Amino acid sequence: MIGILLTEVDLNYNWNVYKVFKSGKRAKAPYCQVAGKNEETAREILVKELNSKMQKNEWIIVRSDMSQEREYEKNLEKEKEISKKKNYFLGKLAFRGGGIPNNIVTGLLFTRETNWKWQWAACEPGTMKFIKAISPSFKSASKAEDWLINQMEKQI
């Protein structure tokens, strides 16, 4: 039987360094790349190389062989999928009663036609002119969102 002797090996990784803007969003492209054993050593190397003005900025360090996708981009995909499901469901509700044109958009309105209350409605595309109410009226937009989610769950 052949045995393998495992020893601790100093693994160095490449770390991508991203600037964080005042808005809290991370830059798309890395500012530079640093080699180091871990994130702390990479940060130490970065601080040594930056001038005093650049050291005041906030930086995010991500290992180059890991996913570089920004957090809010991951959330955008989820939100886009949820929005698609909501639009499909609202379209089904709008056409259920009949008597409306084929080309409509749906949305949450707060207008004179809805008596200045929040209501899901079918509208003309482009003008957003009220065609038909799809839901009951609500005092707040969050209650209208909750109603929609509840209705969607009932259908599943």
Secondary structure by P-SEA (a helix, b strand, c coil): cbbbbbcccbbbbbbbbbbbccccccccccccccccccaaaaaaaaaaacccccccbbbbbbccccccccaaaaaaaaaaaaaaaaaaaaaaaaacccccccccccccccccccccbbbbbbbcccccccccccccccccaaaaaaaaaaaaaaac
